[in-house]
Amino acid sequence: MFSCLSKRFVKCLPVVAALVLGGQAAQAEPIDLVSLNLSGAGFAPHVLPGINGTNYIFPIESYFQQWSARGIKTFRFPIIWERLQPKLGGPLDPTYVALIDRTFGYAQKHNIKIILDLHNYARYRGQVIGTSSVPYVRYQEIMTKIAQQWSNQPALYAYDIMNEPNGALAYWATAAQYGINGVRAVDKTRPIIVEGNGWSSATRWAEWNDPLLNLKDPSNNIIFSAHSYFDENAGGSYGDVDVNTLDVMYGVNRVKPFVEWLKKHGQRGYIGEFGVPDNNPRWNILMDNMLAYLKENCVPASYWAAGPGWGDYFMSVEPINGVERPQWPTLKKYMDNSSCTEIGPKKTVVTAPTTPTTPVATTPATTGVVSEINNITNEDWLNGVYRKKPGFSIPATDANKVAFKAGASVRLADGQVRKVTSAQVGTRMAVYLEGAAVDGAVVGYPKTLVVVAN
């Protein structure tokens, strides 16, 4: 039950995602840039109503305890409409409601906030919201019922009113307004998170989602949410891509269209789902660069996935037998944040000159210092590349001593961009980088290292 080719087909596999958004934009406190999807309650949506512990799994308290101890402060928590409301327009199911209540109790106890995610792809029992089978008013009603049931929960951070709408271009913008109206009939303050048509794809966001700019929120507290996976169809299966062929900025390029759309229209946003496999350290380089870009723009992101039932699922960050998963160190880097006090993206301020000025000739900026790699091969080094951790031997020139210092960004011959963690200077200079060890046969002598210009 807990395996499938693609994250998208949740009827085959468990679904988990988490995000730390922190306080509302009006608060001048740092926002948390990384969070997790804590799935389980949304597993096997084709089995209705299903049984907790058999078809779906609500997390027990230990998940909140362990992730709180690791610094996670917010979970995106998927629930299924059909389980919450077995009959369209009818009452809420008391068993499912009680399990969600329990979840909020655990979250509050361990200082974790919940983004409550209606994980239904703009559908109820397979029928698109806005068609005759699922009138818009029924969707507004369920969002009102959700707000009535849980708006008094201190651990509730935001309402994610629908996961990954798709096949609903003629309906979703209208439906989203009904969803907003449903929440605001009860809760006037909390953020409402609106995902986009086309599976909420960050890369193709602008193709389908300009109509969402017409949404009205009387509380002016909408956050748009896009999702991003790095495989060919962005579905999270990762069966059709060789990471070794991807540029190290591939992840950045996947989310950039969404961020640029937000900037263009003066909107706030976050990446509600993203995740990478555990089978190649290069995935973490791509994810690292993406998270660095999102941090520059103060756009939070929620990793897929965590929570019960995942086993050895390749994108899970749940430790196995106490051993951390390969993705966790990269995610952890971006949890300690003091640079963003509002959900972004940050606005670019352009100041026009007040008076005409005479152009002054300037020297073009350099593209970065380039260094050869020393031709050293022995039991510790291969073509000038350290075998045990990512490190290079380069000449100890004055230029290299200045350029290859801790914190500098260095481009390897295969296109990877990594930060320098330390440098040791003797008759030669050893430069050590973050991340996993690299192959001297691929990036070593006679190739070069380049310090990337800022």
N, C-alpha and C positions, 0 to 999 in steps of 0.2 A: 504493500500500500504506500510506503513512503519512498518511492523512487519514480522518476519519470524523466523524459527527455528534455522537457522544457519547464521552467518556472511558471510560464504563462498558463499551462494546463493544470490548474490547481485541483481539478477533480482527480488527477492522478497522483498528486504529491502534496505534502504539507507546504504551507506558505508562511514565511516569517519576514518581518521588516521592522527596523527601529530607527528613531531619529530624535536628536535632542535639539529642540528649537528654543528652549529657555523662555524667558518672559516675553510679554507683548512688546511691540515696538516702542511704546511710550516709555518703557523702563530703561534707565541708563545702566543696566547691568550687562555683562558679557553674555552673549548667546552661545549655546553649545552647538558646535558645528557638525558633530557626528553623533548619531544615535542608531538604534537597532529596530528592525521589525521583529516583534515577538509574536510568532504565529502559532497556530495549533487549533484555535477555535474555528478557523476557516477551512480546515482540511476536509477533503472529500465532500464538496458541496453537492455532488450528484446523489449522495446518500442522505435522504431526508426522512425524518428529522435527524437521524443518526444518534449515536450514543457516545457520551463523553468517555474517553479512554479506549474506545474501540474504533470509531470512525473519525473522531476529532479529539483534540487534547487541549484542555485548558491548562495553562502553566500552574504549577504549584509554587508555594512561597519561595522555595530555594532559588528559583530562576531570578526573582526580583532581588533576593539577597546577594547572589553572586555577581550580578551585573551592576548593582549599586556599588558594591565593593570595588569593582573595576572602574568606576567613574561614570557609568552610563546614567543619564538623568531623565531620558524620555524614551518611551516605546511607542511605535506605531502598532496598533493592535487591531488586526482584521477580524471582523465578525460577519456572519452570513445573514442576509435579510430573511430568507425563507425559514431559518431556524429561529430567528428572533420573532417573526410574525408568520406562523405557518399558513394562515389564510389571509390573502390580500385584503386589507381594510379591517382585519380582525384584531383581537387583543394580542398582547405580547405573550410569548411562551414563558411561564414562570420558572421552569428549570433553567432555560438558557439565560434568562434575566438574572437568576440567582448566581450563576457562574460568573457572569460579567460583574455583578456586585462584588463577588469575592475577589475578582481580579483588581478592582479599584481599591479594595481594602488592603491587599498586599502592596500595591503601588504606593499608597499613602504611607504605609508603615515604613517603607524603605526609601522614601523621598524621591520617587519616580513619578513623572507625569505621563499621562496617556493621551495619545491621539487616537480617537475612536474612529476606525476605518470601516465603512460599509463596503465590503469587498465583493461587489456584485456586477462589475463590468457594464453598468447602465441597464441591468436586466433584473426581472423577477421571474423565476422559473423559466428562464430562457427567452422571455418576451421583453422587447425593448421598452423602456419607459417612454411614454408619449403615444404609443400605439393603443388601439382599442382594448387590448388585453390588460394593459397596465397604464391607466390614465395618469396624467401628471399629478392630479390631486391625491392619488394614493401614495405617490412618492413624497409629496409634501407632508402627508399625514404621518408617514413613518419617521420622517426627520423631526417632526414635532414631538412624536412619542419618545424618540430617543432623547431629545432635549429635556422633556418632562421627567424622564426616568433618571437621567444622570447629570443634569446641569448643577445639581447640588453637591456633586462629588468634588472635593478639593483637589483630587489627583487628575481631574479632567483638564487637559490643556487646550485641545482643539477638536473640531469635528471635521474629519475627512469625509465629505459627503458622498463620494463614490470612487471606487478603485477602477482605473483603466477603462473608461468608456471607449467603446469601439463599435463600428458598424452602425453608428447613431448620428451621423453628420446632420441629418434633418431634425434631430430631436434634442441633442444633449444641451445646447446652450439654453433652450427653453426649460428643459428639465432642471438644470443647475439653478436657475432662478427660483423654481418651485422649492428646491431643496434648501436654498438660502432662506426663503420665506418661512419654511417650516421650522428651521432652527430659531430664527429671529422672533418668531411668535412667543418664544419662551426665554431664550438666552440672548441678551443684548450685548454681551461683552466679549465672549471668547472668539478666537480666530475661527474662520471657516476656510477650510482647505479645499480648493477646486482643482481637480485633475482635468486633463485635456483629452479631446478625441484622438483617435489613432493610438490606443493603448497608452496614452499620455507620453508618447515618445518625445524625448528632449530634442533629438536630432531633427525631427520633422514637425515640431510643435507649431511653427509659424504657418505651415501649409493648411492647418485645419482649425486653428483656435483663435483667430481674430474675433469671431463672434462673442467670445467670452469677455471681451473688453466692454460689452454693453451690460454686463451684470450689475445690479444695484444692491448694495448692502447698506442699510441705514446706519450701521455701526462702523462702516468703512474699515473693515478688518478682514479682507480676503487675502489669502496667500495662495498663489498658483503652485501646483505641484507637477513636476515631470519625472519620468523614470528613465533610467539609462543602463543598458547592458552593452557589452562590447563585442557581441557576436554579430553575424551578418544581418539577421533579421531582428536584432535587439530584443529577442524573446527570452534570453537567459538559458538557452539549451547548450550553447558553446560547442555544438558538434560540427560546426561548419567553418571554423576559423583556426588558423595557425598563428598563435601569438607572436612567434618569432618573425613573422612577416609584417607585423603592425608597427607603425611609427610610435615612438614613446609618447607622443602627444595625442595619440588616437582618442584616449578618454576625454581629454580636454576638448577635442574637436567634436565629440559626440554631444557634450552638454552645452557647448558655446552657443548654438542657435537659440536655445531656450533663454540663456542668460542675456543674450543680445536683444531678444524680444522683450524681456522684462525691462531692460534699460531704455529701449526705444519708447515704451509705453508707460514708463514710470511706475511699474508694478513690483511687488515683492514675490519671492518664490523660493522653493527648495526642491531638492531631488528626493522624492519620497521613496524611491527604490533604486539601488544599484548593487552590483555584486560581481565578483570575479572567481574563477576556479582556483583550486588549491594545488594544481598539478604542475605549475611552472612559475618560478619566482618573477618572471618578466611581467606577469599579470599585475603584480603588486607595484611594479614601476609605473605602469600605465595608470593604475588607481591612485598612486601617490601624486603623480602630476595633475590628475583631475582634481583631487582634493586640495592641492595647493592652489589651483586656479579658483576653485569655489571659495576657498578661504580669502583670497584676494578680493573677492566680490561679496563676502559675508553671506554666502548662500549655504544654508545647512544641508545636510544629506543624511539619509537613513539607509543603513546597510541591510541587505537581504542575504542572510537570514539568521535568526537565533530562535531559541525556544525548544520545547520538547518534540521528540519524534523524528528528528532529522538524521540521526545515526551518522553515517559517513558521507552524507550529501556534500557535493563538492564545493558549494558556496556557503555552507554553514560555518559560523564562527563559534559554535558550541565546542568547548574542549572535549577531546576524546581521551578517556582514562586519565584526566588531569593534564593532558598535554595541549597547549595552546595551538590553535589552527594558524596556518601560515599567513592568513590575511590580517590577523589581529594586530601585530606590531605596527603595520602601516596605519590602520584605523586609529590606534591609540595615539599616534603622533599628533593627531588633529583634535584631540579631546581637550587639551590644555590650551584655552584660547582667551586672550584678553584684548584682542584687536577689534572685535566686532560687538557693538552694543545695540545694533538694529539688524533685523533680517534684511538682506540685500536683494538685488545687487546694489553696491555703492554707485552713486551717481558720479558721472564724470563732469567736473566743473571746468568750463572753458571760459577764460577771461579774455575779452577782446582788448587790444591796445587802445588807449585813450587818444593817442596822437600818432600820426604817421611817423615811422622811423626809417632811417637810411639803412639798407641791408649791410651787414658786416660779414665779411668772409670768415668762415670758420673751418676748422679741420674736421672732416667726417669722423664720427665715432668708430672706434675699432670694433671688429667683430669678435674679439677675444684673443687671448694668448694661446698660441699653438706650441705644443712641446712634443718632441720625439720621445719614444719609449726606449729605455736601455735594453740592449740585446743580452739578456741574462736568462739562462736556463739551467736549473739544478733541481735538487729535491724540493726546494721551497718556491722556486720561481719558474714560470714557463713563458718565454719570450717577454720577460720583463713584467709579467703579471703574477701577483702573489697567489699561490694555489689555495691557501686556507681561508682567506677572506678577501673582499674586493680591495685590491691595492695594486699600485703601479710603481715601478722604479723609473725615475726620470732624471735628467741631468740637474745638478744643483746650481743652476745659473741664478743670477740676481733676479731676472725677470720671473723665473719659475717660483722663487721663494716668495715673491710678492703676490703672484697671481694664484698659485695653488695653495690657498690657505683654508682653514676650517670655515665652512659656510658657503664657499664658492660652489657654483654649479659647473659640472664638467660633462662634456659630451664624449662618449666612447665611440669607437669606430663603427659599431653596429647601430648607432643612433640613440642609445640610451642616454638619458640625462640624470646624473646623480650628484648629490651633495658631498663635498669633502668633509670628513669627520675629523681628520687629523693629518699632520704631515711631520715627518722626521727628516732632519737634514744632517748629512755627514759628507763623505766624499761623493755620494750620490744622494738623491732625495726620494724618499718613499712617501707616496700619497695614498691615503686610505679613504674609501668611500662608503656610504651607507648601502644597505641592501645585501643581497646574497653574492657569493663569489662569482667571478666571471671567467670565461674561457680564454686563456692566453692564446690559443690557436685561432680564435676569432678576432680578438681585439688587441692582441699584443704586437710587438715589433714585427715588421717595420711600420706599423700604423702609428697614429698620433693621438694625443689627447688635446681637447680644446676647452678652454675656459669660456663658458657662454657669457656673452656680454649682457649686462643688465639693461 
